[in-house]
Amino acid sequence: MRRRIRPPAVAGLFYPAQPDVLAALVDRLVAAGRTEEPPPAALVVPHAGYEYSGPVAGVAHARVVARRGVVRRVVVLGPAHRVWLRGYAVSSADGFETPLGTVEIDDELRRRALECADVVVYDAAHAQEHAIEVQLPFLQRVLGTVRVLPVVVGEATTAEVAAILDAVWGGPETLVVVSSDLSHYLDHATATTRDRRTAAAIVGRLPELVGDDDACGACPIRGLLAIARRRGLDVRLLDLRTSADTAGDSERVVGYGAFAVG
């Protein structure tokens, strides 16, 4: 039977399309964030073009370098930027391709997810979506061969997101990644103030204080925080910057935060 592979949508736009250039860039971004801290069970990672959010994403992904060979499956939740969606969309694809190769889909986790309410197979939600795709080269370089469950999150309550996370949450073999930027298109000073407030709510595991305008991935962040609070998992701020810090323009910036859970 012919395999269904979802091709990259933003290679050459959000990150380099040349495999050697991409691999070298990801390795450099991760190396800059290396630490001896214990690896987390989950991450919140930004998802803009690597020129802008790559340094902050590298800090997050560096935290799981020590889990290479242990993590075999990764659940990646990102917001729906391209289509309107109620609930969640998984893909029918067998793999997601990047310039570094194909990342296989974890079919067992997909079946578990589809048992939850409001989870559907909807390839249109994934076709042009960048939030999940930009995390994959990092996962490929940091963790090696892993299977992934990409989930696009639309309109959903905190309890609903927590329910799907409960369904796919595993042990040391599973990593959860929530892909989200923070504030959008404010001036640098205003964005910095808002993002600090949002970061405090995230570290405090207070999902009710993370508003829809505070992060494009507010829904999956709130669900992850509910899980963290219920399971007694700590949330640590790893890095907090804006695109003005990484790419210069201070008039209309996007905020980027990296957080470790567990």
C-alpha positions in Angstrom: 0.0 0.0 0.0 1.3 3.5 -0.9 2.5 5.4 2.1 1.1 8.9 2.8 3.7 11.4 3.5 2.9 15.0 4.5 5.5 17.2 2.7 7.1 20.2 4.4 5.2 23.4 3.9 7.6 26.0 5.2 11.1 24.6 4.4 13.0 27.5 2.8 10.7 30.0 4.5 10.8 29.4 8.3 14.0 27.3 8.2 16.6 26.3 5.6 15.6 23.8 3.0 19.2 22.4 2.5 19.7 19.4 4.8 23.3 20.2 5.7 22.6 23.9 6.4 19.5 23.0 8.5 21.3 20.4 10.5 24.2 22.8 11.3 21.8 25.6 12.3 19.8 23.4 14.6 22.9 21.9 16.2 24.3 25.4 16.8 21.0 26.7 18.3 20.8 23.6 20.6 24.4 23.8 21.6 24.0 27.4 22.8 21.3 26.3 25.2 23.0 23.2 26.7 22.6 22.6 30.4 23.0 20.0 33.0 19.5 20.4 34.4 17.3 17.3 34.7 15.4 16.8 31.5 11.7 17.6 31.6 8.6 15.6 30.7 7.2 18.4 28.5 8.2 21.6 26.9 6.6 24.8 25.7 8.5 26.0 22.6 8.0 28.9 20.2 7.4 28.3 16.5 8.3 31.3 14.4 11.0 31.4 11.7 14.3 30.2 13.1 15.9 33.6 12.5 13.4 35.0 15.1 12.5 32.3 17.6 15.3 29.7 16.9 17.5 30.8 19.8 14.7 30.4 22.3 13.5 27.1 20.7 17.1 25.9 21.0 17.2 26.6 24.7 14.0 24.5 25.1 15.1 21.5 23.0 18.5 21.5 24.6 16.8 20.4 27.9 16.0 17.0 26.4 19.3 16.2 24.9 19.9 13.8 27.8 16.7 11.9 26.8 18.1 10.8 23.5 17.7 7.0 23.3 15.0 7.1 26.0 12.3 9.1 24.3 10.7 7.1 21.5 7.5 9.1 20.9 6.7 12.8 21.0 3.3 14.4 21.1 3.4 17.8 19.5 0.4 20.1 20.0 0.1 23.4 18.1 -2.6 26.0 17.4 -4.5 26.1 14.2 -3.2 29.1 12.2 -4.6 28.2 8.7 -8.1 26.7 9.3 -10.9 27.2 11.8 -11.3 24.1 13.9 -13.4 23.0 16.8 -11.5 20.5 18.9 -8.5 18.8 17.5 -7.1 17.5 14.2 -4.7 14.5 13.7 -3.3 13.6 10.3 -3.9 10.5 8.2 -0.3 10.6 7.1 2.1 7.9 7.8 4.9 10.4 8.2 5.9 14.1 8.1 8.8 14.9 5.8 11.4 17.5 6.6 14.7 18.2 4.7 16.3 15.9 7.3 14.1 12.9 6.4 10.7 11.5 7.3 9.4 11.5 10.9 7.1 8.5 11.4 3.6 9.0 12.9 2.9 7.1 16.1 -0.3 5.2 15.0 -0.9 3.8 18.5 -1.0 7.3 20.0 -3.2 8.5 17.1 -5.7 5.7 17.9 -5.7 6.7 21.5 -6.3 10.4 20.6 -9.2 9.5 18.3 -11.0 7.9 21.2 -11.2 11.3 22.8 -14.1 13.7 22.1 -13.7 16.2 19.3 -10.6 14.6 17.8 -10.9 14.0 14.1 -8.7 13.1 11.2 -8.5 16.4 9.2 -5.5 16.7 6.8 -6.4 20.2 5.7 -5.5 21.5 9.2 -2.0 20.1 8.8 -1.3 20.8 5.2 0.0 24.4 5.6 0.4 24.5 9.4 3.9 25.6 10.5 3.5 25.4 14.3 4.2 21.6 14.4 6.5 21.4 11.4 9.1 23.8 12.7 9.6 21.6 15.8 10.4 18.5 13.8 14.0 19.3 12.7 14.9 20.0 16.3 13.4 16.7 17.4 15.3 14.9 14.6 18.6 16.3 15.6 18.2 16.2 19.4 16.4 12.9 19.8 17.2 10.9 16.7 14.6 8.4 15.5 11.3 9.0 17.2 7.7 8.7 16.3 5.4 11.7 16.6 1.8 12.5 17.1 1.0 15.9 15.6 -2.1 17.5 16.9 -3.5 20.8 15.7 -5.6 22.4 18.4 -8.6 24.6 17.6 -11.2 26.0 19.9 -11.1 23.8 23.0 -11.6 24.2 26.8 -8.8 23.6 29.3 -10.4 20.4 30.5 -10.7 19.1 26.9 -7.0 19.7 26.2 -6.1 18.1 29.5 -8.2 15.0 28.6 -6.4 14.4 25.4 -3.0 14.9 27.1 -4.1 12.4 29.7 -4.9 9.9 26.9 -1.4 10.1 25.3 0.8 11.0 28.3 3.3 8.2 28.9 6.4 7.5 30.9 10.0 8.4 30.2 9.5 7.1 26.6 7.1 10.0 25.8 7.8 13.7 25.5 5.1 16.4 25.1 5.8 19.6 23.2 3.4 22.5 23.1 4.3 24.8 20.2 3.3 28.4 20.9 4.5 32.0 20.6 3.4 34.6 23.1 2.2 38.1 22.4 1.8 39.3 18.8 2.6 42.6 17.1 3.0 44.9 20.1 5.9 47.3 20.6 8.9 45.8 22.4 8.2 47.5 25.7 4.5 46.5 25.8 5.2 43.0 24.6 7.9 42.5 27.3 5.5 43.6 30.1 2.7 41.3 28.8 5.0 38.3 28.2 6.5 38.6 31.7 2.9 38.5 33.1 2.1 35.5 30.9 5.3 33.7 31.9 4.5 34.2 35.6 1.0 32.6 35.0 2.6 29.7 33.2 5.3 29.1 35.9 2.6 29.5 38.6 0.5 26.8 36.8 -2.4 29.2 36.5 -4.2 28.4 33.2 -7.0 30.7 34.0 -4.6 33.7 33.7 -3.3 32.8 30.2 -5.7 34.7 27.9 -6.3 34.0 24.2 -4.4 37.2 23.3 -1.4 36.2 25.5 -0.3 33.3 23.3 -1.4 31.9 19.9 -1.2 28.4 21.6 -3.2 29.5 24.7 -5.5 26.5 24.5 -2.8 23.8 24.5 -0.8 25.8 27.1 -3.8 26.0 29.4 -4.4 22.2 29.1 -0.7 21.5 29.8 -0.8 23.7 32.9 -3.9 21.9 34.2 -2.0 18.6 33.8 1.1 20.0 35.5 -1.0 21.2 38.5 -2.9 18.0 38.8 0.3 15.8 38.6 2.4 18.0 40.8 4.9 18.9 38.0 7.0 22.0 38.3 7.1 24.6 35.5 10.3 26.4 34.9 11.0 29.5 32.7 14.0 28.8 30.5 14.1 31.8 28.2 11.9 34.9 27.4 12.6 37.2 24.5 10.9 39.0 21.7 11.7 39.2 18.0 13.3 42.6 18.8 15.9 40.8 20.9 16.7 38.3 18.2 16.0 40.1 14.9 16.1 43.8 15.6 12.7 45.5 14.8 11.2 46.9 18.0 8.0 48.4 16.7 5.9 45.3 16.0 7.3 42.3 17.7 6.3 38.7 18.6 7.1 37.3 22.1 8.9 33.9 22.6 9.0 31.9 25.7 10.6 28.5 26.5 9.3 26.5 29.5 10.1 23.1 30.9 7.5 21.0 32.7 8.4 18.3 35.2 
